[in-house]
Amino acid sequence: MIEDFEKFLKNNLPQVDSFHPDFNQALGEILDAGGKRFRPLLLLSVVQNTAPLLVKNAMHVALGVEMLHTYSLVHDDLPSMDDASFRRGHPTLHVTYDEVTAILVGDALNTHAFYMLANAPLSDEVKVKLISILARDGGISGMIIGQAIDCKFENKKLTLEQLKFLHVNKTAKLIAASLLMGAVIGGLDEIKQKVIYDFGLKLGLLFQVQDDIIDATQSSDEAGKPTGNDEHKNSFVNLLGVDGASREKSRLIKELNNDTSKLDGNLAKVLQKIISDYFKG
């Protein structure tokens, strides 16, 4: 399924007619650089197990989510934020080109994400719901406020409750939104949508805990991005230590596997496999 998504992505890289010497290249380069494709995988997995005939149609939405996520990475790497030199195993855009190009590529991916949703071959009712979810969880009520808190409180220790609030918003809500959007496309009722969204919030926290552990324990080459740069950040490792973060990871995995009992059998198996594949060790 992810192979099909990669083909769809390559065939739908955004392009614009202009005499700018390298904007299209920069725009396509960051999207085509690879990555976990975790959010598209979640969205498409739900659709595959609820309305398989709509998987092809849902590719447009999955790409929109990946565009929004990628924009957040481009801006996160900027000198004014994390000042990262490479991402997904490649130099970051502000290093390869310049900061203005990186900012505008991020802006382009942000807005084009909603273009993809608005023009997906789905009903208008479904598309309005999808746009609302992505704008909410990728915007000021989710990722943006999380990023704002992350930057504002560098070198200032947060409580565990505050740390979870930060990362629920910055990371977990977009992961939960990916599952929820798949559920909307698949026609699940509102009760099941809430179950899968709550599952996604917990999954998103697990994703962040593991990312913090990777930053503390792996080299930049192993991780495909700069590591060892979180000393001034509010991370689970900085607050709990590597052992404490590892215990939190194990706790979340156990809870998530138990929570799959609330989901349809086939979907539960798929999500259990994703947990197993992505969160080993």
Residue, then its C-alpha position, 0 to 999 in steps of 0.5 A: m500500500i505504501e508502495d502505491f502511495e509512493k507512486f501516487l506521490k511521484n505522479n502528483l508532485p506540485q509544480v508551478d509554471s514560473f521562471h524561478p530557477d529552483f522552486n519546483q525542484a526544492l518543492g519536489e525534493i523534500l516530498d520525494a526524499g522519503g521518510k516514514r510515511f507514517r501518517p499516510l500509512l495510518l490513514l490508508s490502513v483504516v480505509q483499506n479495512t473499512a472501505p477498500l474500494l475507496v483506497k485509490n480515492a483516499m490517496h489524495v487525502a493521504l498525500g495532503v496529510e503528508m504535505l502538511h506534515t512535511y511543511s511542518l518539518v521544513h519550518d521546524d528545521l529553520p534557523s529560527m527554530d531547530d536550525a537543523s542541517f539535514r532531514r530524511g538523510h538529505p541536507t535541509l532546504h535552507v542549507t541547499y537553497d536559502e532560508v526564504t526558499a525553505i519558508l516559501v516551500g513550507d508555505a506552499l506545502n501547507t496550502h497545497a495540502f488543502y487543495m489536495l483534500a478539496n479536489a479529492p474524488l470524494s463527496d463534498e460532505v466528506k471533504v468538508k469534514l476532512i478539511s476541518i479535521l486537518a485544519r484543527d489538528g494541524g493548526i492552532s488547536g494542535m500542531i501550531i500551539g504545540q510548536a509554539i510551546d516547544c520553542k517558548f519553553e526551551n531551557k525551561k523545565l516543564t512538568l510531566e503533565q505540561l510535557k504531555f500537553l506539548h507533545v499531544n498537540k505538536t505530534a499526537k494530534l496529527i497522527a490521531a487526525s490521520l486515523l480519524m480521516g481514514a475513519v471518516i472516509g471509511g464511513l465509521d460512525e461517530i462512536k467508532q471515530k472517537v475510539i480511533y481518534d483517542f487511540g491515535l492520540k496515545l499512538g502519537l505520544l508513543f511516537q514522540v517518546q520513541d523519537d526522544i529515545i532515538d535522539a538520545t541513543q542513536s547517531s545522526d546517520e542511524a536516525g537520518k536526522p540530527t540527534g543529540n540536539d534535545e538538551h535544551k528541549n522538553s523531551f521525555v528523556n530529559l524529564l524521565g531519563v532514558d530508562g524512564a522514557s523506555r518504561e513509558k514507551s513499554r506502558l504505552i505499547k501495552e495500553l495500545n495493544n489492549d485498546t485495539s480490542k475496541l476496534d474491528g478485528n481486521l483493523a485491530k490486527v493491522l494496527q497491532k502490526i504497525i505498532s510491532d513494526y514501528f516500535k520494536g525494542 
